[in-house]
């Protein structure tokens, strides 16, 4: 056996030994995307949040279109909470929204409402970990990530989780995948990116102050 054959053999052995771990680390963290999860992804992909619910304008909360009764806005006029409420309405789920609460500081109010007995009775439940939250979204449940600003006079933030086949490494680093309106509107981004303007909301491993809540969805069944 020559030196070249020996080296190739050693390399092949190392690759085979490493392969199981490499394959495991590349596996989705949070289960497969089910048929209902695909329906949730389609809902978010076709929501129009990339061109509706835009910053610096007043909008009709459930369509995201500019409100003709209130033209204009400021650079602080954002609509994360209106978008989340609109997506909930489209799947037949109630999330605190106008006219029960104005769009002003609505995300903070939604967090308080989601943490109430009223929301529990309406079918919402707290989700203990980012992995459980991502898994619920993969199954097609409506899951929201929420940050309540400790200053009640400053806005919080809320986003809707979307199905994703990200790995555990990606989940630990960046959090679940989500869609949102806000300072930036995203059809798909991570919680780390979407909440980066709120100090301490997302921390690697999920130790930040962002919280997750889920609600089952009665998706129409084909066939």
ROLUM-690661 format. One record per residue: z, x, y of N, C-alpha, C, CB in turn; residue in one letter. Coordinates in steps of 0.05 Angstrom, whole numbers, plus 5000, padded with zeros to 4 digits. Glycine has a CB too. Layout:
<pts>
> Z; X; Y; Z; X; Y; Z; X; Y; Z; X; Y; A
...
</pts>
This chain:
<pts>
> 5000; 5017; 4976; 5000; 5000; 5000; 5000; 5018; 5025; 5025; 4981; 5000; X
> 4980; 5013; 5043; 4979; 5030; 5067; 4997; 5019; 5089; 4950; 5033; 5076; X
> 4999; 5035; 5110; 5017; 5028; 5132; 5008; 5002; 5146; 5018; 5051; 5153; X
> 4981; 4999; 5149; 4971; 4975; 5163; 4979; 4950; 5147; 4941; 4976; 5166; X
> 4976; 4950; 5121; 4983; 4927; 5104; 5013; 4922; 5106; 4975; 4932; 5075; X
> 5028; 4943; 5106; 5057; 4939; 5108; 5065; 4926; 5134; 5072; 4966; 5105; X
> 5054; 4935; 5156; 5060; 4924; 5182; 5052; 4895; 5184; 5046; 4940; 5205; X
> 5028; 4888; 5175; 5019; 4860; 5174; 5037; 4843; 5157; 4990; 4858; 5164; X
> 5046; 4853; 5135; 5064; 4838; 5118; 5091; 4832; 5131; 5068; 4853; 5092; X
> 5101; 4853; 5144; 5127; 4849; 5158; 5124; 4828; 5180; 5137; 4875; 5169; X
> 5102; 4830; 5196; 5098; 4810; 5217; 5095; 4782; 5206; 5073; 4818; 5233; X
> 5081; 4779; 5185; 5077; 4753; 5173; 5104; 4742; 5163; 5057; 4754; 5149; X
> 5120; 4759; 5152; 5147; 4750; 5143; 5164; 4741; 5166; 5161; 4772; 5127; X
> 5163; 4756; 5188; 5179; 4748; 5211; 5170; 4722; 5223; 5177; 4770; 5233; X
> 5144; 4718; 5224; 5133; 4692; 5234; 5141; 4669; 5216; 5103; 4694; 5236; X
> 5140; 4673; 5190; 5148; 4651; 5172; 5178; 4645; 5175; 5142; 4659; 5143; X
> 5194; 4666; 5178; 5223; 4662; 5181; 5229; 4647; 5206; 5237; 4688; 5180; X
> 5214; 4653; 5228; 5220; 4640; 5253; 5208; 4612; 5256; 5209; 4657; 5276; X
> 5188; 4606; 5240; 5174; 4581; 5243; 5191; 4556; 5241; 5153; 4579; 5222; X
> 5210; 4553; 5222; 5225; 4528; 5221; 5241; 4523; 5247; 5245; 4529; 5198; X
> 5253; 4544; 5258; 5268; 4540; 5283; 5250; 4534; 5306; 5284; 4565; 5289; X
> 5227; 4547; 5306; 5208; 4542; 5328; 5198; 4513; 5327; 5184; 4561; 5327; X
> 5192; 4504; 5302; 5182; 4477; 5299; 5204; 4457; 5308; 5174; 4471; 5270; X
> 5229; 4463; 5300; 5251; 4445; 5307; 5254; 4443; 5338; 5277; 4454; 5294; X
> 5252; 4466; 5351; 5257; 4466; 5380; 5234; 4452; 5395; 5260; 4494; 5390; X
> 5211; 4449; 5382; 5188; 4436; 5395; 5187; 4406; 5389; 5162; 4449; 5386; X
> 5205; 4396; 5372; 5205; 4368; 5365; 5216; 4351; 5389; 5222; 4363; 5340; X
> 5206; 4326; 5391; 5217; 4309; 5412; 5247; 4305; 5408; 5203; 4281; 5411; X
> 5261; 4304; 5431; 5290; 4303; 5430; 5301; 4277; 5422; 5301; 4310; 5457; X
> 5285; 4255; 5428; 5298; 4229; 5429; 5284; 4207; 5414; 5301; 4221; 5458; X
> 5271; 4214; 5392; 5258; 4194; 5376; 5230; 4189; 5385; 5274; 4169; 5376; X
> 5215; 4174; 5368; 5187; 4169; 5374; 5185; 4147; 5396; 5173; 4159; 5349; X
> 5161; 4147; 5408; 5155; 4125; 5427; 5144; 4102; 5411; 5134; 4135; 5449; X
> 5158; 4080; 5411; 5151; 4057; 5395; 5129; 4041; 5409; 5175; 4039; 5389; X
> 5120; 4020; 5396; 5100; 4002; 5408; 5111; 3990; 5434; 5091; 3980; 5389; X
> 5137; 3982; 5433; 5149; 3971; 5458; 5152; 3993; 5479; 5176; 3959; 5452; X
> 5157; 4018; 5471; 5158; 4040; 5490; 5131; 4044; 5503; 5167; 4065; 5476; X
> 5110; 4041; 5488; 5083; 4044; 5499; 5077; 4022; 5520; 5061; 4043; 5477; X
> 5088; 3998; 5515; 5085; 3976; 5534; 5100; 3983; 5560; 5095; 3949; 5522; X
> 5124; 3994; 5558; 5139; 4002; 5582; 5123; 4024; 5597; 5167; 4013; 5574; X
> 5112; 4043; 5583; 5097; 4064; 5596; 5073; 4052; 5611; 5087; 4085; 5576; X
> 5060; 4033; 5598; 5036; 4020; 5611; 5045; 4005; 5636; 5022; 4001; 5592; X
> 5068; 3991; 5635; 5078; 3976; 5658; 5082; 3996; 5681; 5105; 3962; 5651; X
> 5095; 4018; 5676; 5100; 4037; 5698; 5074; 4051; 5708; 5120; 4058; 5688; X
> 5057; 4057; 5689; 5032; 4070; 5697; 5014; 4053; 5715; 5016; 4079; 5672; X
> 5017; 4027; 5711; 5000; 4008; 5727; 5016; 3994; 5749; 4989; 3987; 5708; X
> 5040; 4005; 5755; 5057; 3992; 5775; 5046; 3997; 5804; 5085; 4003; 5773; X
> 5030; 4018; 5808; 5020; 4024; 5834; 5039; 4039; 5852; 5013; 3998; 5848; X
> 5060; 4050; 5840; 5080; 4063; 5857; 5069; 4088; 5870; 5105; 4071; 5840; X
> 5047; 4098; 5861; 5034; 4121; 5874; 5021; 4114; 5900; 5014; 4134; 5855; X
> 5017; 4088; 5905; 5005; 4080; 5931; 5019; 4056; 5944; 4976; 4075; 5928; X
> 5040; 4046; 5932; 5056; 4024; 5942; 5085; 4034; 5945; 5054; 3999; 5924; X
> 5102; 4017; 5958; 5130; 4024; 5962; 5132; 4051; 5977; 5146; 4025; 5936; X
> 5115; 4056; 5996; 5113; 4082; 6009; 5134; 4086; 6031; 5085; 4085; 6021; X
> 5141; 4111; 6034; 5160; 4118; 6055; 5149; 4112; 6083; 5167; 4148; 6052; X
> 5168; 4108; 6101; 5162; 4104; 6130; 5148; 4078; 6136; 5145; 4127; 6139; X
> 5151; 4058; 6119; 5141; 4031; 6125; 5159; 4011; 6112; 5112; 4028; 6116; X
> 5162; 3988; 6124; 5177; 3966; 6112; 5158; 3952; 6092; 5187; 3945; 6133; X
> 5169; 3945; 6069; 5152; 3933; 6048; 5163; 3907; 6038; 5149; 3953; 6025; X
> 5146; 3891; 6025; 5154; 3868; 6010; 5166; 3879; 5984; 5130; 3847; 6004; X
> 5191; 3872; 5978; 5206; 3887; 5958; 5193; 3886; 5930; 5234; 3876; 5956; X
> 5181; 3863; 5922; 5172; 3860; 5895; 5142; 3867; 5891; 5177; 3832; 5885; X
> 5128; 3873; 5913; 5100; 3881; 5910; 5095; 3910; 5920; 5082; 3862; 5925; X
> 5113; 3919; 5938; 5110; 3945; 5949; 5089; 3946; 5972; 5102; 3964; 5928; X
> 5077; 3924; 5979; 5058; 3923; 6000; 5072; 3923; 6027; 5039; 3898; 5997; X
> 5059; 3934; 6048; 5071; 3933; 6075; 5078; 3905; 6083; 5052; 3946; 6095; X
> 5101; 3902; 6096; 5110; 3876; 6104; 5099; 3870; 6132; 5142; 3875; 6105; X
> 5080; 3850; 6134; 5068; 3845; 6160; 5088; 3834; 6181; 5046; 3824; 6157; X
> 5111; 3824; 6171; 5131; 3814; 6190; 5147; 3837; 6202; 5149; 3794; 6176; X
> 5146; 3860; 6190; 5161; 3883; 6200; 5144; 3908; 6199; 5187; 3888; 6183; X
> 5124; 3910; 6217; 5106; 3933; 6216; 5120; 3959; 6222; 5083; 3929; 6236; X
> 5110; 3981; 6210; 5122; 4007; 6216; 5147; 4012; 6200; 5128; 4010; 6245; X
> 5161; 4033; 6208; 5185; 4042; 6195; 5192; 4069; 6205; 5182; 4041; 6164; X
> 5212; 4082; 6192; 5219; 4109; 6200; 5216; 4127; 6175; 5248; 4111; 6211; X
> 5219; 4153; 6179; 5217; 4172; 6157; 5240; 4170; 6138; 5215; 4200; 6167; X
> 5260; 4154; 6145; 5283; 4149; 6127; 5280; 4122; 6112; 5309; 4149; 6143; X
> 5258; 4108; 6117; 5254; 4082; 6104; 5241; 4087; 6076; 5236; 4063; 6121; X
> 5257; 4086; 6055; 5247; 4090; 6028; 5254; 4066; 6010; 5258; 4117; 6015; X
> 5243; 4065; 5986; 5244; 4040; 5971; 5249; 4043; 5942; 5218; 4025; 5975; X
> 5265; 4063; 5934; 5272; 4066; 5906; 5284; 4041; 5893; 5290; 4090; 5902; X
> 5302; 4029; 5908; 5316; 4006; 5897; 5299; 3981; 5895; 5341; 4000; 5915; X
> 5280; 3978; 5914; 5262; 3955; 5913; 5243; 3959; 5889; 5246; 3952; 5939; X
> 5234; 3983; 5885; 5216; 3988; 5862; 5230; 3983; 5836; 5205; 4017; 5863; X
> 5254; 3993; 5833; 5269; 3988; 5808; 5273; 3958; 5803; 5296; 4002; 5808; X
> 5280; 3944; 5824; 5285; 3915; 5821; 5259; 3900; 5814; 5296; 3903; 5847; X
> 5236; 3910; 5826; 5211; 3897; 5820; 5203; 3902; 5791; 5189; 3909; 5839; X
> 5207; 3926; 5780; 5201; 3931; 5752; 5218; 3914; 5734; 5204; 3961; 5746; X
> 5244; 3911; 5741; 5261; 3894; 5725; 5251; 3865; 5726; 5290; 3896; 5736; X
> 5243; 3856; 5749; 5233; 3828; 5751; 5209; 3825; 5733; 5227; 3821; 5780; X
> 5191; 3844; 5732; 5167; 3842; 5716; 5171; 3841; 5686; 5149; 3865; 5722; X
> 5194; 3850; 5677; 5201; 3848; 5648; 5222; 3826; 5643; 5210; 3875; 5637; X
> 5227; 3810; 5663; 5246; 3787; 5659; 5275; 3795; 5659; 5239; 3774; 5634; X
> 5282; 3817; 5673; 5309; 3826; 5674; 5319; 3825; 5703; 5312; 3855; 5662; X
> 5343; 3815; 5707; 5354; 3815; 5735; 5368; 3841; 5741; 5373; 3791; 5738; X
> 5361; 3852; 5764; 5375; 3875; 5776; 5379; 3867; 5805; 5358; 3902; 5774; X
> 5403; 3872; 5816; 5409; 3864; 5843; 5386; 3870; 5862; 5435; 3878; 5853; X
> 5379; 3849; 5878; 5354; 3851; 5894; 5356; 3831; 5917; 5329; 3846; 5877; X
> 5337; 3832; 5936; 5336; 3811; 5956; 5330; 3784; 5943; 5314; 3818; 5978; X
> 5340; 3762; 5953; 5356; 3760; 5978; 5386; 3763; 5973; 5351; 3733; 5991; X
> 5395; 3769; 5949; 5423; 3772; 5944; 5434; 3796; 5959; 5429; 3774; 5914; X
> 5417; 3816; 5964; 5425; 3839; 5979; 5401; 3849; 5994; 5438; 3862; 5962; X
> 5404; 3858; 6019; 5381; 3868; 6034; 5372; 3894; 6022; 5388; 3871; 6063; X
> 5348; 3904; 6030; 5339; 3930; 6020; 5355; 3953; 6032; 5309; 3933; 6027; X
> 5370; 3949; 6053; 5386; 3970; 6065; 5408; 3978; 6046; 5397; 3961; 6092; X
> 5409; 4004; 6039; 5430; 4015; 6022; 5432; 4000; 5995; 5457; 4015; 6036; X
> 5410; 3990; 5986; 5410; 3974; 5962; 5417; 3990; 5937; 5383; 3960; 5958; X
> 5408; 4015; 5935; 5414; 4031; 5911; 5444; 4034; 5906; 5401; 4058; 5913; X
> 5459; 4039; 5928; 5488; 4040; 5925; 5500; 4014; 5914; 5501; 4047; 5952; X
> 5490; 3992; 5925; 5499; 3966; 5917; 5491; 3960; 5888; 5488; 3943; 5935; X
> 5467; 3969; 5880; 5458; 3965; 5852; 5476; 3980; 5833; 5429; 3974; 5849; X
> 5485; 4005; 5841; 5503; 4020; 5824; 5529; 4005; 5820; 5508; 4048; 5836; X
> 5540; 3995; 5841; 5566; 3980; 5839; 5562; 3955; 5822; 5576; 3972; 5867; X
> 5539; 3942; 5826; 5534; 3917; 5810; 5530; 3924; 5780; 5509; 3903; 5821; X
> 5515; 3945; 5774; 5511; 3953; 5746; 5537; 3960; 5732; 5491; 3976; 5745; X
> 5556; 3969; 5747; 5582; 3977; 5736; 5602; 3954; 5735; 5594; 4000; 5752; X
> 5592; 3929; 5739; 5610; 3906; 5740; 5608; 3889; 5715; 5602; 3889; 5765; X
> 5628; 3872; 5712; 5628; 3853; 5689; 5604; 3834; 5691; 5654; 3837; 5688; X
> 5595; 3827; 5715; 5572; 3810; 5719; 5548; 3821; 5706; 5567; 3804; 5749; X
> 5543; 3847; 5710; 5520; 3860; 5698; 5522; 3861; 5668; 5516; 3888; 5709; X
> 5547; 3866; 5657; 5551; 3867; 5628; 5544; 3840; 5616; 5580; 3874; 5622; X
> 5553; 3818; 5629; 5547; 3791; 5619; 5518; 3785; 5620; 5563; 3771; 5635; X
> 5503; 3798; 5638; 5475; 3794; 5641; 5458; 3811; 5622; 5466; 3799; 5670; X
> 5471; 3828; 5606; 5457; 3843; 5586; 5455; 3873; 5591; 5431; 3833; 5583; X
> 5464; 3882; 5614; 5464; 3911; 5620; 5487; 3925; 5606; 5465; 3916; 5650; X
> 5483; 3950; 5598; 5504; 3966; 5586; 5502; 3995; 5596; 5503; 3965; 5555; X
> 5525; 4008; 5600; 5524; 4036; 5607; 5514; 4053; 5584; 5551; 4046; 5617; X
> 5500; 4075; 5589; 5490; 4093; 5568; 5504; 4120; 5572; 5459; 4096; 5570; X
> 5515; 4130; 5551; 5534; 4153; 5553; 5521; 4179; 5559; 5550; 4155; 5528; X
> 5496; 4184; 5550; 5484; 4210; 5553; 5455; 4209; 5560; 5487; 4226; 5527; X
> 5444; 4230; 5572; 5415; 4231; 5578; 5398; 4227; 5553; 5408; 4257; 5591; X
> 5406; 4238; 5530; 5391; 4235; 5505; 5390; 4206; 5497; 5402; 4252; 5483; X
> 5412; 4192; 5498; 5413; 4163; 5491; 5396; 4147; 5510; 5442; 4153; 5491; X
> 5396; 4155; 5536; 5380; 4141; 5556; 5351; 4144; 5550; 5387; 4151; 5584; X
> 5342; 4169; 5544; 5314; 4174; 5538; 5305; 4160; 5513; 5309; 4204; 5536; X
> 5323; 4160; 5493; 5316; 4146; 5468; 5313; 4116; 5472; 5338; 4151; 5447; X
> 5330; 4104; 5489; 5328; 4076; 5495; 5301; 4069; 5509; 5351; 4066; 5512; X
> 5293; 4087; 5528; 5267; 4083; 5541; 5244; 4086; 5521; 5264; 4103; 5564; X
> 5247; 4104; 5502; 5226; 4108; 5482; 5223; 4083; 5465; 5232; 4132; 5465; X
> 5245; 4068; 5461; 5244; 4043; 5446; 5234; 4019; 5462; 5272; 4037; 5435; X
> 5230; 4024; 5488; 5220; 4002; 5505; 5241; 3987; 5520; 5205; 3983; 5489; X
> 5266; 3997; 5521; 5287; 3984; 5537; 5283; 3992; 5566; 5315; 3992; 5527; X
> 5292; 3974; 5584; 5292; 3981; 5612; 5317; 3998; 5618; 5292; 3955; 5630; X
> 5313; 4022; 5626; 5335; 4041; 5631; 5332; 4051; 5660; 5335; 4064; 5611; X
> 5354; 4051; 5675; 5353; 4061; 5702; 5373; 4085; 5704; 5361; 4039; 5722; X
> 5365; 4104; 5720; 5383; 4126; 5727; 5391; 4121; 5756; 5369; 4154; 5724; X
> 5418; 4122; 5761; 5428; 4114; 5788; 5448; 4135; 5798; 5441; 4086; 5786; X
> 5445; 4140; 5824; 5464; 4157; 5838; 5475; 4141; 5861; 5451; 4184; 5849; X
> 5502; 4138; 5862; 5515; 4124; 5884; 5526; 4145; 5903; 5539; 4106; 5873; X
> 5516; 4144; 5928; 5524; 4164; 5948; 5554; 4161; 5954; 5507; 4161; 5974; X
> 5569; 4183; 5953; 5598; 4180; 5959; 5603; 4172; 5988; 5611; 4207; 5954; X
> 5583; 4176; 6005; 5584; 4165; 6033; 5571; 4138; 6034; 5571; 4185; 6053; X
> 5586; 4117; 6036; 5574; 4090; 6035; 5554; 4084; 6056; 5596; 4069; 6036; X
> 5553; 4100; 6077; 5534; 4096; 6098; 5508; 4112; 6094; 5546; 4104; 6125; X
> 5506; 4127; 6072; 5483; 4142; 6065; 5470; 4131; 6040; 5489; 4172; 6062; X
> 5443; 4132; 6038; 5430; 4120; 6014; 5436; 4134; 5988; 5401; 4118; 6019; X
> 5437; 4119; 5967; 5437; 4130; 5940; 5409; 4132; 5930; 5455; 4113; 5921; X
> 5406; 4132; 5903; 5379; 4133; 5892; 5380; 4120; 5864; 5370; 4163; 5890; X
> 5357; 4108; 5857; 5354; 4096; 5831; 5325; 4100; 5822; 5361; 4066; 5832; X
> 5321; 4104; 5796; 5295; 4108; 5784; 5294; 4094; 5757; 5288; 4138; 5781; X
> 5270; 4088; 5747; 5266; 4075; 5721; 5257; 4096; 5701; 5245; 4052; 5724; X
> 5271; 4099; 5679; 5263; 4118; 5659; 5238; 4109; 5645; 5285; 4122; 5638; X
> 5222; 4129; 5637; 5197; 4123; 5623; 5197; 4138; 5596; 5172; 4131; 5640; X
> 5183; 4128; 5576; 5182; 4142; 5551; 5171; 4171; 5553; 5165; 4127; 5531; X
> 5182; 4188; 5537; 5173; 4216; 5537; 5179; 4229; 5510; 5187; 4232; 5560; X
> 5162; 4248; 5502; 5167; 4263; 5478; 5176; 4291; 5485; 5141; 4264; 5461; X
> 5191; 4294; 5507; 5201; 4321; 5515; 5220; 4331; 5494; 5214; 4320; 5542; X
> 5223; 4357; 5493; 5241; 4370; 5474; 5270; 4370; 5484; 5232; 4399; 5469; X
> 5288; 4378; 5467; 5316; 4379; 5475; 5321; 4400; 5497; 5334; 4386; 5450; X
> 5306; 4422; 5495; 5309; 4442; 5516; 5300; 4430; 5543; 5291; 4467; 5509; X
> 5278; 4416; 5543; 5268; 4404; 5568; 5287; 4382; 5578; 5240; 4391; 5564; X
> 5298; 4367; 5560; 5318; 4346; 5568; 5343; 4358; 5580; 5325; 4329; 5544; X
> 5353; 4379; 5567; 5378; 4392; 5577; 5373; 4404; 5605; 5387; 4413; 5558; X
> 5350; 4415; 5609; 5344; 4428; 5634; 5337; 4408; 5657; 5321; 4448; 5631; X
> 5320; 4389; 5650; 5307; 4372; 5671; 5316; 4343; 5670; 5278; 4373; 5669; X
> 5329; 4334; 5649; 5337; 4306; 5646; 5314; 4289; 5636; 5346; 4296; 5672; X
> 5319; 4263; 5632; 5299; 4245; 5622; 5275; 4243; 5642; 5311; 4217; 5618; X
> 5254; 4231; 5632; 5230; 4227; 5648; 5232; 4200; 5662; 5204; 4229; 5631; X
> 5222; 4198; 5687; 5225; 4174; 5702; 5201; 4168; 5720; 5250; 4175; 5719; X
> 5200; 4144; 5731; 5182; 4135; 5752; 5199; 4126; 5775; 5162; 4113; 5742; X
> 5189; 4130; 5800; 5206; 4123; 5823; 5190; 4120; 5849; 5228; 4143; 5827; X
> 5201; 4105; 5867; 5194; 4107; 5895; 5216; 4123; 5909; 5190; 4078; 5908; X
> 5210; 4133; 5933; 5230; 4148; 5948; 5217; 4165; 5969; 5246; 4165; 5928; X
> 5230; 4188; 5975; 5217; 4207; 5993; 5191; 4216; 5982; 5236; 4231; 5998; X
> 5190; 4219; 5955; 5165; 4223; 5941; 5163; 4201; 5920; 5163; 4251; 5927; X
> 5139; 4189; 5917; 5134; 4169; 5896; 5121; 4182; 5872; 5117; 4146; 5907; X
> 5132; 4176; 5849; 5122; 4189; 5824; 5117; 4168; 5803; 5142; 4210; 5814; X
> 5094; 4169; 5790; 5090; 4154; 5765; 5105; 4167; 5742; 5060; 4152; 5758; X
> 5107; 4194; 5743; 5121; 4208; 5722; 5132; 4234; 5733; 5103; 4213; 5698; X
> 5159; 4237; 5731; 5172; 4262; 5738; 5198; 4263; 5723; 5176; 4265; 5769; X
> 5212; 4285; 5726; 5238; 4287; 5713; 5260; 4277; 5732; 5244; 4316; 5705; X
> 5283; 4271; 5720; 5307; 4264; 5736; 5314; 4287; 5754; 5330; 4255; 5718; X
> 5312; 4311; 5744; 5319; 4335; 5761; 5302; 4335; 5786; 5315; 4361; 5745; X
> 5277; 4330; 5784; 5259; 4331; 5807; 5263; 4306; 5824; 5230; 4332; 5798; X
> 5265; 4283; 5812; 5267; 4258; 5827; 5293; 4256; 5843; 5265; 4234; 5808; X
> 5315; 4268; 5833; 5341; 4266; 5846; 5349; 4292; 5860; 5362; 4259; 5825; X
> 5330; 4310; 5864; 5338; 4336; 5874; 5349; 4335; 5903; 5314; 4355; 5873; X
> 5342; 4314; 5917; 5352; 4311; 5945; 5380; 4301; 5946; 5334; 4293; 5960; X
> 5392; 4295; 5924; 5420; 4284; 5923; 5437; 4304; 5909; 5421; 4256; 5909; X
> 5453; 4319; 5924; 5468; 4341; 5914; 5487; 4332; 5892; 5484; 4355; 5936; X
> 5485; 4346; 5869; 5504; 4340; 5847; 5496; 4317; 5829; 5530; 4335; 5857; X
> 5474; 4303; 5836; 5466; 4280; 5819; 5457; 4289; 5792; 5442; 4265; 5833; X
> 5438; 4308; 5789; 5431; 4319; 5763; 5440; 4348; 5762; 5401; 4316; 5759; X
> 5454; 4354; 5740; 5461; 4382; 5734; 5452; 4387; 5705; 5492; 4387; 5737; X
> 5442; 4411; 5699; 5432; 4416; 5672; 5453; 4409; 5651; 5425; 4446; 5669; X
> 5443; 4396; 5630; 5461; 4386; 5609; 5472; 4358; 5615; 5483; 4405; 5605; X
> 5466; 4348; 5638; 5475; 4320; 5644; 5503; 4318; 5655; 5473; 4304; 5620; X
> 5513; 4340; 5667; 5541; 4339; 5677; 5543; 4329; 5706; 5553; 4367; 5675; X
> 5520; 4321; 5718; 5521; 4311; 5745; 5531; 4283; 5747; 5493; 4313; 5758; X
> 5529; 4271; 5771; 5540; 4245; 5776; 5520; 4222; 5772; 5550; 4244; 5804; X
> 5495; 4228; 5765; 5476; 4207; 5759; 5485; 4192; 5734; 5447; 4218; 5755; X
> 5482; 4166; 5734; 5490; 4150; 5711; 5467; 4134; 5701; 5514; 4131; 5718; X
> 5469; 4125; 5676; 5447; 4111; 5663; 5456; 4084; 5652; 5435; 4127; 5639; X
> 5439; 4064; 5656; 5445; 4037; 5646; 5419; 4026; 5633; 5454; 4018; 5670; X
> 5423; 4010; 5612; 5400; 4000; 5596; 5403; 3970; 5592; 5398; 4015; 5569; X
> 5379; 3958; 5589; 5378; 3929; 5583; 5355; 3925; 5564; 5373; 3912; 5610; X
> 5359; 3909; 5543; 5338; 3903; 5524; 5316; 3886; 5538; 5349; 3887; 5500; X
> 5292; 3889; 5528; 5269; 3875; 5540; 5255; 3859; 5517; 5249; 3894; 5553; X
> 5249; 3834; 5523; 5235; 3817; 5504; 5205; 3820; 5509; 5244; 3787; 5507; X
> 5193; 3842; 5499; 5165; 3846; 5503; 5149; 3827; 5486; 5158; 3875; 5495; X
> 5127; 3816; 5497; 5110; 3799; 5481; 5098; 3814; 5457; 5087; 3787; 5498; X
> 5098; 3801; 5434; 5089; 3814; 5410; 5060; 3805; 5404; 5107; 3807; 5386; X
> 5043; 3825; 5398; 5015; 3819; 5392; 5013; 3811; 5363; 4997; 3842; 5398; X
> 4992; 3797; 5356; 4987; 3788; 5328; 5004; 3765; 5321; 4993; 3810; 5309; X
</pts>
